[in-house]
Amino acid sequence: MSLSLAPELVEPFVAGLLGVCDVEGGPTEEQLVVLQAIATQVWRRRDLDLRAQTPLTPDQLAAAIQSSTDRRHFQEMIVTLEACRHPLTDAQLERAEAYEAAIGIVGPDAALFRTMVDEGTERAKADFARFLDGSVKARVEPSLRDVAVPDGSAEPELVARIEKMRSYAPGTLGHAYVEFYDIAGLPFPGVEATPMNHFYVGHDMTHVISGIGTTAEAEVALSAFLMAMADDSVNRSALLASLIVHEAGFGDSNKVKAEQGILARPGAAELLAAEIARGGECIADFSRVDHFAMAERPLAEIRAEFGVLTPANTDDGHHLFW
């Protein structure tokens, strides 16, 4: 399970993360809520009182967390909690950078957040656009990777390919995929002219298989689910992109406007943590498989194959097809 920890590491992890956030009066309420949700649902420590913990210094944290995997997970949590501080300040960045230096791990997010603080949102948007380009290419629907994206025109062949799935039996992945667009009120990929169409196919298939909806809270939770499902550079980039758009608030896309503080909304932090835990229970990554090839198979069968568990609350407005 991604972000899983040995029981004896939970308290040092939490104390170190509190140290990361201990600037300008201490952790913000949002940072505490997010960390508490993860400690409770992912690390199974409902008894842990964050406000009673003594923060660890960078050197103390580095001495306590030795494995490269645990250190990478710590850095991923740094990113999440940095994004949850509004406004993101130089003091927060410097504190985070001190912990990253102590454990010897720095992610691409460091440059993006630093640009936003030092040079402003517009420059950060430009840097994010370049970062996103590489992330999107890695997450394009596999059977469309070698299909040229028309410049400035729609893709009627792709639309027809998706529309065909409407005739698939109810309960199949393809039938649910078409229904996904009906429910969300979105056009099929290919109806509009955008270089993101081939990405949208794979991304939206992932919504359907995971059963996670399209609210802003759910989009962040889906990205966290992906990272927990397979903690590789592609899925870590997906979480970073989601945090930048929905939490840090400086990365627009052609369909989504950036906003701040999503994880401060009621239930959002708990949803994030629940989906990290649920994603970690999967036995393989279904986000980059050939979804068209399995579109006629029952959705329930595909979920069972990949170990996708039913959410604790399927009627919370953030889940689909349960």
N, C-alpha and C positions, 0 to 999 in steps of 0.2 A: 504493500500500500504506500503510495507516495505520501510524504509528510508523516509517515508513521515513525514513532520514536520508541526506543527502549524505555521502560517505565522510569528508570533512574535518571533519564535525560530530560524528562518533561519539565521539572522545576528549574534546572539551569537554563533550558531553552526559554522558558517564560521570563525568568529573571533577566536574561540577556536581552530579550526583546523589549522588556520594560526599560532597560538601560538605553536602548536605541531611541526610545521615545521620550526619554527624560530630559527634555530641553524646554526652555521658556515656560516654566511652571509645571512641567511634567506632561505625561501622555494626555492627549485629548480624550474626550468621552467616546468619540467614535473609535479611536485606536483601541481603547480598553474594551469596548463592546465586541469588536472584531476578534481581538486576541482571546477574550473570554469565551466566545462562541467556538473558536478552534480548540482551545484547551478542553472545553467540555465535550464537544462532539467528535473531534478527530483524535485527541489524546486521552479521552475518557477520564478526565479529572474534574468531575463535577464538584469535588470538595475544595478545589484550589481557589483561594481568595486572592485575586491579583493585587488588591490594594494592601495586602499584608506581606507581599514579597519584597525583598531587598534587591534592587537592581544590581546586576553584575557589570563590572567594567569590561571594556574590550579584551584586556589581557586575561581576566578571570574567565570570560566566556570562551576564549580560545583554548584555555587550559582544560575546560570542562567538555568541550565538543571537539573531538579529535578526528572522526572519520570524514572523508571527503563528501560522502553522501549527506551526512547530517549537516555539514557546513554549507553545502549547497542549499539544503532545505531552509537553513537559517537565513541565508541570503534572500531566498524567495519570500520568506516572511518579512524581511526588512522592506522589500519592494512594496509588498501589500500594505504595510503599515505606513510607509512614507506617503503613498498615494492617499491615505486616509487623513492626512494632516492638512487642514485648510486654514490659512494659506500655507503652502509648502514653503518653508523658510530656509535661509542659508544655514541657520543653526541646526535644523533637522538634517539637512544634507551632510553637513560636516560630521555630525554625530554618527549617522549611518555609514559614512565613508570610513570612519575610524574603526567601526566593527568589521566592515568588509576587509579592510587592510589587515586587521588582526587575524582573520581566518583565511586570508589569501584568496578570496573569491570576489570578483566584481562582475556584475552583469551589464548588458547593453543599456539597461534602464538608467544607470548612473549618469551617463552622458546626456540622456534625454531630460531627466529631471534637472540636472545641473544647467542645461541650456535654458530651460524655462525660468529658473530663478535668476540666472546671471544675465540673460539676453532677451527675455520676454517670451510671451506666448507665441507670437507669430514666427519667430525663429524656431521655437520648439516644434511648432506644427510642421515646418519644412523638414526638420530632422526626423520627425515621426513618420512623415509620408515616405521618406526613403527607407526607413526601418520596416514600415508596413508592406512595402512592395516585395521585399524578400520573404516576409512571413506569409503573405498571401500566395505567392508562387508555390510554396511548399505545401499548401493546403488546398490546392485546386483539385477538383474531382479527377481521380486517376485516369479515367478513359477520355478526359477532355484535355489532358496536359499537352498533347501534340496537335490539338485542333486550334487553328489560328483564330484569334479573336478579331472580328471585323472592326475596322476603324470607323467609328461614328455611325454604325448601323446595327439594327436588331439582328437576331439569330433565329429565323423562323424554323430552321431544322431542329434546333434545340428545343424550341417551344413545342413542336410536334412530338418530339421524343418524350417530353414530359407529359403532354396531354394524353398520350397513349396509355399512360399509367392509370388514368381515370377509369379505364375498363377492367383493370385488375380486380381480383376478388376483394371484397371488404376484409379487412384484417391483415392485408399484405402491406409490406413496406411501401410499395409504389402507390397503393391507394391512399394510405395515410399521408404520404408525401404530397400528393395533390391536394388532399384535404387541408394540410398544413397551410398552404397559400390561401385557400378559401377562408379559413378561420382567421388568419392574420391580416387578410385584406391586402395581400401583396401580389404583384404580378409575377408570373413565372420568370425565372431567369431566361433571358433571351428576348423578352418582350421589349425591354428598354435597351438602348445602346450603352453599354458600360463594360470596361475591361474586367469588372468584378464578377461577371455572370458565371464563369466556370468555378470560381471560388464559392459563390453562393450555393451552387448545387451541393457540393460536399458539406459546406457548413450547415445548410438547412436539413440535409439528410441526418446529420449528427443531432440536430434538435429533435428530430422524429425518433431516432433510435434511443436516445437518452431519455426522451419524454420530458424534456425541459422546454418551457415556453419562451416567449419573445419579449417579456417585460424587460426593462433595463436591469432590474435585480436578477432576473433569470439569465440574461446575457453574461453578466459577470460570473454567476454561479456555473454556467455551462463551461466557461473557460477554465474555471477552477476544477471542475469535474474532469476536463480533458487532461490537465496537468497531473491530476491524481491518477488518472487511468494509465498514462504513460509519461513519465517525467523526463521528456527529451527536449531538445532545444526548440523544436517546432511548437510543441504544446506550451512550453514556458513562454514563448513569444506570443502565443495566443492570449495567455492570461495577462501579460504585460500590456498588450494592445487594448484589451478590454478595460483594464484598470485606468489606462490613460484616457480612453474615451469617456468612460462612465464614472470615474472616480476623481482622477486628477483634472479632467475636464479641458484638455487642450488638443484633442485629436478628432476632427470631424471626418466622416466618410460621406459617400454620396447619398446614403440613406439614413445615417444616424448623426444627430447633432450632439456634440460633446456636452456633458453636464457634470456637475460636481456633487460629491457626497452621497452617491447612491447607497453605499453601505451604512449610512446613518439612518436610512428609512426603516420604519418598524419591520422587524423580521428579516431584513436583508442580510445581516451578518450571520444569523442563524441558518438562513438558506445557503449562503456561501459555504459554511462549515459542513452542513449536511451533505452538500453535493461533493465536497472534497472527500468526505467519508464514503459516499456511495460510489464515486468514481474510482476510489482506491480498491473497491471490492471487485472491479472488473478484471477479467482474466486475459484480455487482449484489447488492443486499441482498434476501435471500429471507425475512427474518424477519417482515415485515409485509405480505406479499402474501396473496391469497385462497387459502389452502391447500385449502379444500374444493373449489374450482374445478379444482384440478390433481390431486385425489386419485386419479383413475383412470389417471394417466399413470405410466410407469415411473420409479421413483426414480432410476435411473442416468441417464435422459434429463434429469430436472430438475437433477440435480447438474451434468451437463455444461453445461446452459444457464446456470447461475450461476457456473460455474468452481470448483466444490467439488472439491478434489484429495483423493486418497486419503492418509490419515495414514501416516506413516513406519512406525508399529507398530500394526497393527489388532487385535492380540491382547494388548494391555496391560491389559485390564480396564476401560478408560476409553472404548472405542469400540463402536459398534453398526452392524450391517447393511453390512459390507464383505466 
